[in-house]
Amino acid sequence: MKYQIANELPGRLRVTLAGHVPPADLDALYRVIGQCPDVVKSTVYPRIGSVALTYRATPGARSRVLSHLSGIDAAAIAKAKQGCGLELAPRTHSLLMDLAELVGSFLLRRWFLPKPLATAWAVWSYRKFLFEGLKSLANGRLDVPVLDAAAIGISFLKRDPRTAGTTMLLLNVGETLEEYTRSRSEGALINALLDLPESAQLVEGDTEVQVPANTLKPGQLIAVRTGMPVCVDGVVVRGCAMVNQAALTGEPLAVERTVGDDVFAGTAVEDGEIIVEVKANEGDTKLRSIVNLVEQTETYKSETQSRMEHLADRIVPWNFLLAGIVALTTRSLVKTSAALMVDYSCALKLTGSIAVLSAMSQSAQSGFTVKGSQHLERMAQADTIVFDKTGTLTEATPEVARVLTLDGWDADEVLRFAACLEEHFPHPVARAVVRAAAEKNLEHRERHAEVEYIVAHGIASSLDGKRVVIGSEHFVVEDEQVEISEAHKALIAEQTEGLSPLYLAVDGKLMGVIGVQDPLKAGVPEAVAELRRLGFTRVVMLTGDNERTAARIAEQAGVTEFRANLLPEDKYAFIENLKAQGANVVMVGDGVNDAPALALADVGIAMGQGTAVAKEVADITLTGGNLGAIVSLRRMSEGLMERLGGSFKAVMLINSGLLAAGIAGVITPQMSSLLHNASTVTLSMRNSKRYDV
């Protein structure tokens, strides 16, 4: 079997296969991998052709595992299929086969093995539990493996290997069910994220074409500019850019990438422009970042989930204290074993993680990607929400409503040249200008030099040795010192009333003004009203646009508080001030200029059509532009917090009842274990259900 090592830690490997794993081969692959005695656990992600392995930390184990993987071929898979007996619908684990093997082998040993051999087998099987318990003790931990080893050991002390064997069976069945439940939730999340679309700027000669990223082939060239994502692994063949690699490396600052440097899927260009040669198919690289996201959800746990798990760990020593008290007061090994058979740790940890994975999976299916449960918790707690205007409250596809000409240029010339500059950048206003020129069949030749994108201001270039700028009034008039007569100011104000003006100047002279109509998105007033009803006491709109346009949009959206004429640092300062006042702030934006504020807010939400840099720094990304998704996100966040709280209460109540019943002798230790595992799986399955949003 062909594979590449994606990453590894001592005792753990994740390998990338040569292609997808067909559903019909999934069970067989699990079975063949499990034939390696050094493999402790394996998880296959079939759609992305990835396998995560945990192996024994013994000398030579790593090389034996890799050799075993290399030896897996079509014949081995076919042989394993014959042993599976039946083919089920695609699933994360071959659950029924695993359970049948556990229970079947147990019954066969009990019915047919002579008692001495059965006892020897039970002692041999105990080695796994004993080893795990001793390893925990050696590391100074009193945890669940120690509890399990002690409970089974008591049965051997009573000279009751049959009970020990039954206990080990129940523990193995519980572990199998729990692992299946967790794997199913992880698989659902990955499958949901796999369906998220991406596009790329394919370079064909002197032109560029926007294409689906999954159609890219090795050897093709793509252009990546400020605010755009790198959607495949590749090598830079032209240009220089600062690339944000935080999703892959954790580096907080962008790094320079120039000719000959490698760039990777899941990163984003913060500044500059590069031409990248594709090294691998998009399908082979896109989901590395998604698998990393799933694997790193432990890093982004909510405070509630973390508290539950820390409490679970702290309870284990009290389990031992209780068992000791029972042993001293009752002198009964059966009741002592019952005190050890029920623990809170597994149930609290599993039910919490399943609830979180379910929320993240449903989030992806509903139109938003969440980087961890801590962001959902903060979303549930937030009381203030701040919106950027362009592309967030207003349509991501604004329209050119008017072209005002000055100094002898005609309207077509102004629009043609503006489109020539704007076509290089992904901002919604830039796309509107390019689209307006295309609708009028205004073809343009690139007569200008290399363009420079100035965040939140505009674009600068040169034409026949003259400086050309296009952007906001602040950029063109104040920063570039382009003079405008009072008569022209009055004319511009009259002609662009209620519009967002885009100024075009050449060599210090204003040549034209393009009025962009930025219509409000459908459903925004309803979404804003519903967010207020769901507990947001303060709703604010921030924009770099002028006061008149901002007031019009705010009134239409139902937003009573807004700030206009803001630069990125102004938005950042506003969020900083809100947090200093004690507010829990959600910031929603889509552009490079929103990135600082998104990063500072308690929860940063990036719109799906926004720039890759905004998505990179944000905690949550909407795959579309519908603000109704934020309403659903709020409800789901509140639902997750309720589910975590409810699970905690249920686990504590059920397991406390089982402990009391076992110590009182009402139920046997084996029944305690069975009911404990059954309740854990039941609560986990309940937590894996869809949230009502």
C-alpha positions in Angstrom: 0.0 0.0 0.0 1.4 3.4 -1.0 1.4 6.0 1.7 3.2 9.1 3.0 3.8 10.0 6.6 1.8 13.2 7.2 3.0 13.8 10.8 4.1 11.7 13.8 4.7 11.8 17.5 6.2 9.1 19.7 3.7 6.2 19.5 1.5 8.0 17.0 1.4 8.2 13.2 -0.8 9.8 10.6 -0.3 8.6 7.1 -1.8 9.8 3.8 -2.8 7.1 1.4 -2.5 7.2 -2.4 -6.3 7.8 -2.8 -9.7 7.5 -1.2 -10.8 4.3 0.6 -13.9 2.8 -1.1 -16.7 2.2 1.4 -16.7 -1.5 0.5 -13.0 -1.8 1.6 -13.3 0.1 4.9 -14.0 -2.8 7.2 -11.4 -5.0 5.5 -8.8 -2.2 5.9 -9.5 -1.9 9.6 -9.1 -5.7 9.9 -5.8 -5.9 8.0 -4.3 -2.9 9.9 -5.4 -4.6 13.2 -3.4 -7.7 12.2 -0.2 -5.9 13.1 0.4 -6.8 16.8 2.1 -3.4 17.5 -1.0 -1.4 16.4 -3.1 -0.4 19.5 -5.7 1.7 17.7 -6.4 2.9 14.2 -8.8 5.4 12.7 -9.4 5.6 8.9 -10.7 8.8 7.2 -11.9 7.2 4.0 -12.9 10.2 2.0 -9.5 11.9 2.3 -7.4 8.7 2.3 -5.8 9.2 5.7 -5.1 6.8 8.6 -4.3 7.7 12.2 -2.4 5.0 14.2 -1.4 4.5 17.8 1.2 1.8 18.3 3.1 0.3 21.2 6.1 2.1 22.5 8.4 -0.9 22.1 11.8 -1.1 20.3 11.3 -1.6 16.6 7.5 -1.1 16.7 7.5 1.9 14.4 9.5 0.1 11.7 7.3 -3.0 12.0 4.1 -0.9 11.7 5.4 0.9 8.6 6.5 -2.4 7.1 3.0 -3.9 7.8 1.4 -0.9 6.0 3.7 -1.3 3.0 2.7 -5.0 2.7 -1.1 -4.3 2.5 -2.3 -4.9 -1.0 -5.4 -5.7 -3.0 -5.0 -9.4 -2.2 -4.9 -8.7 1.5 -8.0 -6.5 1.4 -9.8 -9.2 -0.7 -8.9 -11.9 1.8 -10.0 -9.8 4.8 -13.3 -9.1 3.0 -14.1 -12.8 3.0 -13.6 -12.9 6.7 -16.0 -10.0 7.4 -19.0 -12.1 6.5 -21.4 -9.3 5.6 -21.1 -5.9 4.1 -22.8 -3.0 5.9 -23.4 0.6 4.9 -20.3 2.8 5.2 -19.4 3.5 8.8 -16.5 4.8 10.8 -15.8 1.5 12.5 -16.8 -2.1 11.8 -18.8 -2.0 15.0 -20.9 -5.1 14.7 -18.0 -7.3 13.6 -15.9 -6.0 16.5 -18.7 -6.7 19.0 -19.4 -10.1 17.5 -15.8 -11.0 17.8 -15.6 -9.9 21.4 -18.7 -11.6 22.6 -18.3 -14.7 20.4 -14.8 -15.4 21.6 -15.8 -14.9 25.2 -18.7 -17.3 25.0 -16.6 -19.9 23.1 -13.9 -19.8 25.8 -16.5 -20.0 28.6 -18.4 -23.0 27.0 -15.6 -25.1 25.6 -12.3 -24.3 27.4 -11.4 -26.4 30.5 -11.4 -24.3 33.6 -7.6 -24.2 34.0 -7.2 -23.0 30.4 -10.0 -20.5 30.8 -8.3 -19.2 34.0 -4.9 -18.9 32.2 -6.6 -17.0 29.4 -8.2 -14.6 31.8 -4.9 -13.9 33.5 -3.2 -13.4 30.1 -6.0 -11.0 29.0 -5.6 -9.1 32.3 -2.1 -8.0 31.3 -3.4 -5.2 29.1 -5.4 -3.6 32.0 -2.6 -4.2 34.4 0.0 -2.6 32.1 -2.2 0.5 31.6 -2.8 0.8 35.3 0.8 0.5 36.2 1.8 3.0 33.5 -0.6 5.5 35.0 0.8 4.9 38.5 4.3 5.3 37.2 3.4 8.7 35.8 1.9 9.7 39.1 -1.8 9.4 38.0 -4.7 7.9 39.7 -7.1 7.6 36.7 -9.6 5.2 35.1 -7.0 2.6 34.0 -6.0 2.2 37.6 -9.6 1.8 38.6 -10.2 -0.8 36.0 -7.0 -2.8 36.9 -7.9 -2.7 40.6 -11.5 -3.8 40.1 -10.4 -6.8 37.9 -7.6 -7.6 40.3 -10.0 -7.9 43.2 -11.8 -10.6 41.3 -8.6 -12.6 40.9 -7.9 -12.0 44.7 -11.3 -13.6 45.3 -10.2 -16.5 43.1 -13.0 -15.8 40.7 -11.5 -15.6 37.2 -15.0 -16.0 35.6 -16.1 -12.7 37.1 -12.8 -11.1 36.1 -13.3 -12.3 32.5 -16.9 -11.0 32.5 -15.6 -7.6 33.8 -13.0 -7.4 31.1 -15.5 -8.3 28.4 -17.9 -5.5 29.6 -15.0 -3.0 29.7 -13.9 -3.9 26.2 -17.5 -3.7 24.9 -17.9 -0.3 26.5 -14.6 0.9 25.0 -15.6 -0.3 21.6 -19.0 1.4 21.7 -17.4 4.7 23.0 -14.7 4.7 20.3 -17.3 4.0 17.7 -19.5 6.9 18.9 -16.5 9.3 19.0 -15.2 8.2 15.6 -18.7 8.5 14.1 -18.9 12.1 15.3 -15.4 12.9 14.0 -16.2 11.4 10.7 -19.4 13.4 10.4 -17.5 16.6 11.0 -14.8 15.8 8.5 -17.4 14.8 5.8 -19.3 18.0 6.4 -16.2 20.1 6.0 -15.1 18.2 2.9 -18.1 19.6 1.1 -17.1 23.2 1.5 -16.3 24.8 -1.9 -13.2 26.7 -2.8 -12.1 28.5 -6.0 -8.8 29.5 -7.5 -7.4 32.1 -10.0 -6.0 29.8 -12.8 -3.4 31.6 -14.9 -3.7 30.7 -18.6 -1.1 32.6 -20.6 -1.8 36.3 -20.1 -5.3 35.8 -18.7 -6.8 34.5 -15.5 -9.9 32.4 -15.0 -11.7 31.6 -11.8 -12.1 27.8 -11.5 -13.2 25.4 -8.8 -10.1 24.4 -6.7 -10.8 20.7 -7.0 -10.3 20.9 -10.8 -6.6 22.0 -10.4 -3.9 19.6 -11.7 -0.2 19.4 -10.9 1.8 21.7 -13.1 -0.9 24.4 -13.5 -0.3 28.0 -12.3 -2.5 29.9 -10.0 -2.4 33.6 -8.9 -2.7 34.4 -5.2 -2.9 38.0 -4.0 -3.6 40.0 -0.9 -6.5 38.6 1.0 -6.7 35.4 -1.0 -6.2 31.7 0.1 -3.6 29.3 -1.0 -5.9 26.3 -1.8 -3.3 23.7 -2.8 0.3 22.8 -2.0 2.7 24.4 -4.5 5.9 26.2 -5.2 6.2 30.0 -5.9 7.5 30.6 -9.4 7.0 34.4 -9.5 6.4 37.2 -7.1 6.8 37.7 -3.4 4.1 37.7 -0.6 3.7 37.6 3.2 1.8 34.3 3.9 -0.1 33.6 7.1 0.6 29.9 8.0 -1.0 30.0 11.5 -3.4 27.2 10.7 -0.5 24.8 9.9 2.4 26.0 12.0 0.9 28.1 14.8 3.2 31.0 13.8 1.3 34.2 14.7 3.1 36.4 12.1 3.1 36.0 8.4 6.3 34.8 6.7 7.8 35.9 3.4 7.5 33.5 0.5 9.3 34.2 -2.8 10.5 32.3 -5.9 11.4 28.7 -5.0 9.6 28.6 -1.7 6.9 26.1 -0.9 3.4 27.2 0.1 0.7 25.0 1.5 -3.1 24.6 1.4 -4.9 26.2 4.3 -2.6 29.3 4.4 -3.5 32.8 3.1 -1.7 35.8 1.6 -1.7 38.8 3.9 0.2 41.1 1.5 1.7 40.8 -1.9 1.2 38.7 -5.0 2.6 35.3 -6.0 2.2 32.9 -8.9 2.2 29.3 -7.6 2.8 26.1 -9.5 0.5 23.3 -8.3 2.4 20.4 -6.8 -0.5 18.1 -5.8 -4.3 17.7 -6.5 -6.5 19.9 -4.3 -8.2 16.8 -2.9 -4.8 15.6 -1.6 -4.1 18.8 0.3 -7.2 20.7 1.2 -8.4 18.6 4.0 -5.0 18.3 5.8 -6.1 21.5 7.5 -9.5 20.0 8.2 -8.0 16.9 9.8 -5.7 19.2 11.8 -8.8 21.1 12.9 -10.5 17.9 14.1 -7.3 16.7 15.8 -6.7 20.0 17.5 -10.3 20.5 18.9 -8.7 19.4 22.2 -6.8 22.7 22.2 -9.9 24.8 21.8 -12.2 23.3 24.4 -14.8 25.4 26.1 -14.3 26.4 29.7 -17.4 24.3 30.6 -16.0 21.2 28.8 -12.6 21.7 30.4 -14.1 22.0 33.9 -16.1 18.8 33.4 -13.0 16.9 32.4 -10.8 18.4 35.1 -13.5 17.5 37.7 -13.7 13.9 36.2 -9.9 13.5 36.7 -10.1 14.9 40.3 -12.9 12.5 41.2 -10.9 9.3 40.5 -8.8 9.5 43.7 -12.1 9.9 45.6 -13.2 6.6 44.0 -10.2 4.9 45.6 -10.9 6.6 48.9 -14.5 5.4 48.8 -13.4 1.9 47.9 -11.0 1.9 50.8 -13.7 3.0 53.2 -16.1 0.3 51.9 -13.3 -2.3 52.2 -12.6 -1.3 55.8 -16.2 -1.0 56.9 -17.8 -4.0 55.1 -14.8 -6.4 54.7 -16.5 -7.3 51.4 -14.4 -7.6 48.2 -17.6 -7.7 46.2 -18.7 -4.3 47.5 -15.2 -2.9 47.2 -15.1 -4.0 43.6 -18.5 -2.4 43.0 -17.0 0.9 44.3 -14.2 0.6 41.7 -16.4 -0.5 38.7 -18.2 2.8 38.3 -16.2 6.0 37.4 -17.3 9.5 36.4 -14.3 10.2 34.2 -15.1 8.3 31.0 -18.8 9.4 31.0 -18.0 13.1 31.6 -15.2 13.2 29.0 -17.0 11.2 26.3 -20.4 12.9 26.6 -18.8 16.3 26.5 -16.6 15.7 23.5 -19.5 14.0 21.6 -21.7 17.0 22.2 -19.0 19.3 20.9 -18.2 17.2 17.8 -21.9 17.0 17.0 -22.2 20.8 17.3 -19.2 21.3 15.0 -20.5 18.8 12.5 -23.9 20.4 12.4 -22.3 23.8 12.2 -20.5 22.8 9.0 -23.7 21.4 7.5 -25.6 24.6 8.4 -23.1 27.0 6.9 -20.5 27.8 9.5 -17.1 26.3 10.4 -16.1 26.5 14.1 -12.5 26.1 15.3 -13.4 24.8 18.7 -16.0 24.6 21.4 -14.6 27.6 23.3 -15.8 29.8 20.5 -19.3 28.3 20.8 -19.3 29.0 24.5 -18.2 32.6 24.1 -20.9 33.0 21.4 -23.5 31.8 23.9 -22.2 34.3 26.5 -21.8 37.3 24.2 -23.9 40.4 24.7 -22.6 42.7 22.0 -22.4 42.1 18.3 -20.5 44.3 15.8 -21.0 44.2 12.0 -18.8 45.4 9.2 -21.0 47.0 6.5 -19.7 46.1 3.1 -20.1 42.4 2.3 -21.6 41.7 5.7 -24.8 43.6 6.1 -24.8 44.6 2.4 -24.6 42.3 -0.6 -21.3 40.7 -1.5 -22.2 41.7 -5.1 -22.6 45.5 -5.0 -23.5 47.3 -8.3 -22.1 50.3 -10.1 -24.9 52.8 -10.2 -23.2 55.9 -11.6 -20.0 56.9 -13.4 -19.2 60.6 -13.0 -16.4 61.9 -15.4 -14.1 64.9 -14.9 -11.2 66.5 -16.8 -12.0 65.2 -20.2 -12.3 61.5 -19.7 -15.5 59.7 -20.8 -17.5 57.3 -18.7 -16.4 54.2 -20.6 -12.7 55.2 -20.2 -13.1 55.7 -16.5 -14.9 52.4 -16.0 -12.5 50.5 -18.3 -9.4 51.7 -16.5 -10.9 51.3 -13.0 -11.7 47.6 -13.9 -8.2 47.1 -15.2 -6.9 48.0 -11.8 -9.6 46.4 -9.6 -9.6 43.0 -11.4 -6.6 41.9 -9.3 -8.3 42.0 -5.9 -11.1 40.0 -4.3 -12.9 42.9 -2.5 -16.7 43.1 -3.3 -16.4 46.7 -4.6 -13.6 45.6 -6.9 -15.7 42.8 -8.3 -18.6 45.2 -8.9 -16.4 47.5 -11.0 -15.0 44.6 -13.0 -18.5 43.2 -13.6 -19.9 46.6 -14.7 -17.1 46.9 -17.3 -17.7 43.3 -18.6 -21.5 44.0 -18.9 -20.6 46.9 -21.2 -18.1 44.8 -23.1 -15.3 47.2 -22.2 -12.1 45.2 -22.9 -9.0 46.5 -21.3 -5.3 46.0 -21.9 -3.0 46.1 -19.0 -1.0 49.3 -19.7 -0.2 49.9 -16.1 2.7 48.7 -14.0 2.4 46.3 -11.0 -0.5 47.2 -8.7 -0.2 47.8 -5.0 -3.2 47.1 -2.7 -3.3 49.5 0.3 -5.5 47.9 2.9 -8.7 49.9 3.6 -7.7 52.6 1.3 -7.4 51.6 -2.4 -5.1 50.7 -5.2 -2.0 52.4 -6.5 -0.2 51.8 -9.8 1.5 53.7 -12.6 0.5 54.5 -16.2 3.0 55.8 -18.7 5.1 57.0 -15.8 2.2 58.7 -14.0 0.9 57.6 -10.6 -2.6 56.2 -10.7 -4.7 55.7 -7.6 -8.3 54.5 -7.1 -10.1 54.2 -3.8 -11.8 56.1 -1.0 -12.1 59.8 -0.7 -9.8 59.7 2.4 -7.1 57.9 0.4 -7.3 59.9 -2.8 -7.9 63.4 -1.4 -6.1 63.3 2.0 -3.4 60.7 1.6 -2.6 61.3 -2.1 -3.2 65.1 -1.9 -5.5 65.2 -5.0 -7.2 68.6 -5.1 -10.9 68.9 -5.8 -12.6 72.2 -6.4 -15.6 73.2 -4.3 -17.8 73.0 -7.4 -16.7 69.4 -8.1 -17.2 68.5 -4.4 -20.8 69.7 -4.6 -21.3 67.9 -7.9 -19.9 64.6 -6.5 -22.0 64.9 -3.4 -25.1 65.5 -5.4 -24.5 62.7 -8.0 -23.4 60.1 -5.5 -26.0 60.8 -2.7 -26.6 57.5 -0.9 -23.9 55.7 -2.9 -20.4 54.6 -2.0 -18.0 56.8 -4.1 -14.8 55.4 -5.6 -12.3 58.1 -6.7 -10.0 57.6 -9.7 -7.0 60.0 -10.1 -4.1 60.1 -12.5 -1.0 62.1 -11.8 -2.7 64.1 -9.0 -5.8 64.9 -11.0 -9.3 63.5 -10.4 -10.5 61.8 -13.5 -13.7 60.3 -12.4 -15.9 59.0 -9.5 -17.7 55.7 -9.6 -20.8 55.5 -7.4 -21.4 52.0 -6.1 -24.8 50.9 -4.9 -24.5 48.6 -1.9 -27.9 47.1 -1.4 -28.8 45.6 2.0 -28.8 41.8 2.0 -32.2 40.0 2.2 -33.2 39.1 5.7 -30.8 41.4 7.5 -33.5 43.4 9.5 -35.1 40.1 10.6 -31.7 38.6 11.6 -30.8 41.7 13.6 -34.1 41.8 15.4 -33.8 38.1 16.2 -30.3 38.5 17.6 -31.6 41.2 19.9 -34.3 38.8 21.0 -31.7 36.2 21.7 -29.9 38.4 24.2 -27.6 40.8 22.2 -28.2 44.0 24.1 -26.0 46.1 21.8 -25.8 45.8 17.9 -23.3 48.1 16.2 -22.2 48.7 12.5 -18.7 49.8 11.6 -17.7 51.0 8.2 -15.0 52.9 6.3 -17.8 54.5 4.2 -19.1 58.0 4.5 -21.6 59.1 7.1 -24.6 59.5 4.7 -24.2 56.0 3.3 -23.6 54.4 6.7 -26.8 56.1 8.1 -28.9 54.8 5.2 -27.7 51.2 5.6 -28.0 51.3 9.4 -31.6 52.5 9.2 -32.5 49.8 6.7 -30.8 47.1 8.8 -32.5 48.2 12.1 -29.1 49.0 13.6 -29.3 52.0 16.0 -25.6 52.5 16.6 -23.0 52.9 13.9 -19.5 54.5 13.2 -18.4 55.7 9.8 -15.2 56.8 8.1 -13.2 54.2 10.0 -9.7 52.7 9.3 -8.7 49.2 10.4 -7.0 50.6 13.4 -10.2 52.5 14.3 -12.2 49.3 14.2 -9.6 47.6 16.4 -9.7 50.5 18.9 -13.5 50.4 19.0 -13.5 46.6 19.8 -10.8 47.2 22.4 -12.9 49.9 24.1 -15.9 47.6 24.2 -13.9 44.9 25.8 -12.5 47.4 28.3 -16.1 48.2 29.3 -16.7 44.5 30.1 -18.6 43.6 27.0 -18.4 40.1 25.5 -18.0 41.0 21.8 -18.8 39.2 18.6 -17.3 40.8 15.5 -18.5 40.0 12.0 -16.5 41.0 9.0 -15.1 39.9 5.6 -12.1 41.9 4.5 -8.4 42.3 5.2 -9.2 45.6 6.9 -11.5 43.7 9.4 -8.8 41.1 10.4 -7.4 43.0 13.4 -10.8 43.5 14.9 -11.8 39.9 14.2 -8.7 38.7 16.0 -9.3 40.9 19.0 -13.0 40.2 19.5 -14.1 37.4 21.9 -15.6 35.7 18.9 -14.5 36.7 15.3 -16.9 35.6 12.5 -15.7 35.8 8.9 -18.2 35.8 6.0 -17.7 33.0 3.5 -17.2 35.2 0.5 -14.6 37.3 2.4 -10.8 37.3 2.2 -8.8 34.3 3.3 -6.9 36.5 5.8 -10.2 37.3 7.5 -11.1 33.6 7.6 -7.6 32.8 8.9 -7.9 35.0 12.0 -11.6 34.4 12.6 -12.8 31.8 15.1 -15.9 31.0 13.0 -16.3 31.2 9.2 -19.7 31.4 7.5 -19.7 29.4 4.2 -22.2 31.8 2.8 -23.4 35.4 3.3 -26.7 34.8 5.0 -26.9 36.4 8.5 -29.5 33.9 9.4 -26.6 31.5 10.0 -25.5 33.7 12.9 -28.9 33.4 14.5 -28.6 29.6 14.1 -25.1 29.8 15.5 -26.3 31.6 18.6 -29.1 29.1 19.2 -26.7 26.2 18.7 -24.2 27.7 21.0 -26.8 28.0 23.7 -28.0 24.5 23.0 -24.5 23.1 23.4 -24.1 24.8 26.8 -27.4 23.4 27.9 -26.4 19.9 26.6 -23.1 20.0 28.4 -24.8 21.1 31.6 -27.5 18.5 31.3 -24.9 15.7 30.6 -23.0 16.7 33.7 -26.0 16.4 35.9 -27.1 13.1 34.3 -23.7 11.5 34.6 -23.3 12.6 38.3 -26.8 11.3 39.2 -26.7 8.0 37.3 -23.2 7.0 38.4 -23.8 8.1 42.0 -26.9 5.9 42.0 -24.9 2.9 40.6 -22.2 3.4 43.2 -24.7 3.4 46.0 -26.5 0.4 44.6 -23.3 -1.6 44.2 -22.0 -0.7 47.7 -25.3 -1.7 49.2 -25.2 -5.0 47.4 -28.3 -4.3 45.4 -26.5 -5.0 42.1 -23.3 -6.9 41.3 -20.1 -5.2 40.2 -20.7 -6.7 36.7 -24.2 -5.2 36.5 -22.7 -1.9 37.7 -20.2 -2.0 34.9 -22.9 -2.9 32.3 -25.2 -0.2 33.4 -22.4 2.4 33.7 -21.2 1.7 30.1 -24.8 1.5 28.8 -25.7 4.9 30.4 -22.4 6.5 29.0 -23.1 5.3 25.5 -26.8 6.3 25.7 -26.0 9.8 26.9 -23.3 10.1 24.2 -25.8 9.0 21.5 -28.3 11.5 22.8 -25.6 14.2 22.6 -24.8 13.3 19.0 -28.3 14.2 17.9 -28.9 17.3 15.9 -29.4 20.6 17.7 -32.7 22.5 17.3 -31.8 25.7 15.6 
